[in-house]
Amino acid sequence: MNRNSIILIAVLVINMIAVSIFGIYFYRQHKADEEAKKAKAAAEALAHPVAASKEVVPSDDSFTRKVVKFESLVTNLAGDDGRREARISLEALCEGDQILKELDALKPKIRDIIIISVGSATADDLSSAEGKEKFKAKLRDDINAQLTSGKLKEIFITELQLN
């Protein structure tokens, strides 16, 4: 091997290393950008936990009915020395023209009511169909006590995981 071929091989190896380093850098930058977008979306979800769906449920009466989705949450359950927890997502059928604005304005209070209600329930309460119905009725009544421009007609548990 002569000197020129050794230099050519060295330049090619250095070029391959440089291309690999740039490739790794841009790949990591792309992943960081994706994670930043996810974090921003999560922060926005926390800032606006009550979001109205675009779907309007047909109504037989004069009220406008809308389905709202509450932010998913995880909290400890009553009993078992706080070792059990529930992950729960809720949606509600609402009546009233201004209720969505009122729910948005009261979102910290409503989130507090939901956390207290879930935290007051035991795993046994949320494991049976009868217990879930009692929980939903009490939660609906507690939230409705805070509302003036409309009412929650029904609450739906869309996700429930007990750990």
C-alpha positions in Angstrom: 0.0 0.0 0.0 1.3 3.3 -0.9 1.0 6.5 1.1 -1.9 8.0 -1.1 -4.2 4.9 -0.5 -3.6 5.1 3.3 -4.5 8.8 3.3 -7.6 8.0 1.2 -8.7 5.3 3.6 -8.1 7.6 6.6 -10.2 10.4 4.9 -13.0 7.9 4.2 -13.0 6.6 7.8 -13.0 10.1 9.2 -15.9 11.0 6.8 -17.9 8.0 7.9 -17.4 8.9 11.6 -18.4 12.5 11.0 -21.6 11.4 9.1 -22.5 9.0 11.9 -22.0 11.7 14.5 -24.2 14.2 12.6 -26.8 11.5 12.0 -27.0 10.7 15.7 -27.2 14.4 16.6 -30.1 15.1 14.2 -31.9 11.9 15.4 -31.7 12.9 19.0 -32.7 16.5 18.2 -35.8 15.1 16.4 -36.7 13.0 19.4 -36.3 15.9 21.7 -38.5 18.1 19.5 -41.2 15.3 19.6 -41.0 15.1 23.4 -41.2 18.9 23.7 -44.4 18.8 21.6 -45.9 16.1 23.8 -45.0 18.0 27.0 -46.6 21.1 25.6 -49.7 19.2 24.7 -49.8 17.7 28.2 -49.4 21.2 29.7 -52.2 22.5 27.6 -54.4 19.6 28.7 -53.7 20.5 32.4 -54.5 24.1 31.7 -57.8 23.3 30.1 -59.1 20.0 31.7 -62.7 20.5 30.8 -63.1 20.4 27.0 -66.4 20.2 25.2 -66.7 17.7 22.5 -68.0 18.8 19.1 -70.8 16.2 19.3 -74.2 17.4 20.4 -76.6 14.8 21.6 -80.1 15.1 20.1 -82.6 16.4 22.6 -86.4 16.0 23.0 -86.7 19.0 25.3 -85.8 22.6 24.9 -82.3 22.3 26.5 -79.2 22.0 24.5 -77.3 18.9 25.5 -73.6 18.6 25.2 -71.0 16.0 26.2 -68.0 17.3 28.1 -64.9 15.4 28.9 -63.1 15.8 32.2 -59.3 15.4 32.5 -58.2 12.0 33.5 -56.7 11.7 37.0 -55.1 9.3 39.4 -55.7 9.5 43.2 -55.5 7.3 46.2 -58.7 5.5 47.4 -60.1 5.4 50.9 -59.3 2.4 53.0 -56.2 0.1 52.7 -54.1 2.8 54.3 -53.9 4.7 51.0 -52.1 1.9 49.2 -54.8 1.5 46.5 -55.3 4.0 43.8 -57.7 4.7 40.9 -57.1 6.1 37.5 -60.4 7.5 36.2 -61.7 9.4 33.2 -65.2 10.9 33.2 -67.5 12.4 30.7 -70.8 14.1 31.4 -74.0 14.8 29.5 -74.9 18.5 30.2 -78.0 20.6 29.8 -77.9 24.4 29.4 -76.7 27.0 27.0 -73.9 28.5 29.1 -72.8 25.4 31.1 -69.6 24.9 29.1 -68.4 28.3 30.0 -69.4 27.8 33.6 -67.6 24.4 33.8 -64.5 26.0 32.3 -64.6 28.8 34.9 -65.1 26.3 37.7 -62.6 23.7 36.6 -60.4 23.8 39.7 -63.4 23.4 41.9 -64.8 20.6 39.8 -61.5 18.8 39.7 -61.3 19.2 43.5 -64.8 17.7 43.8 -63.8 14.8 41.6 -60.6 14.1 43.5 -62.5 14.2 46.9 -65.2 11.9 45.6 -62.8 9.4 44.1 -60.6 9.6 47.3 -63.6 9.0 49.5 -64.6 5.8 47.6 -63.1 2.4 48.4 -61.9 -0.2 45.8 -65.0 -2.2 46.8 -67.3 0.7 46.0 -65.8 1.2 42.6 -65.7 -2.6 41.8 -69.4 -3.3 41.7 -72.0 -1.9 39.3 -74.2 -0.7 42.1 -71.2 1.1 43.8 -70.3 2.8 40.5 -73.9 4.0 40.0 -74.0 5.4 43.6 -70.6 7.1 43.0 -71.7 8.7 39.7 -75.0 9.9 41.3 -73.3 11.5 44.3 -70.6 13.1 42.0 -73.3 14.5 39.7 -75.2 15.9 42.7 -72.0 17.4 44.2 -71.0 19.1 40.9 -74.6 20.3 40.2 -74.7 22.0 43.6 -71.9 24.3 42.2 -73.6 25.1 38.9 -76.1 27.8 38.1 -76.4 28.0 34.3 -77.2 24.3 33.7 -76.9 20.9 35.1 -75.1 17.6 34.5 -77.7 15.2 33.5 -75.6 12.1 33.6 -71.9 11.1 34.3 -70.2 8.4 32.4 -67.0 6.6 33.6 -65.0 6.2 30.4 -61.9 4.7 32.0 -61.4 3.1 35.4 -58.4 1.3 36.6 -57.9 0.2 40.2 -54.4 -0.6 41.4 
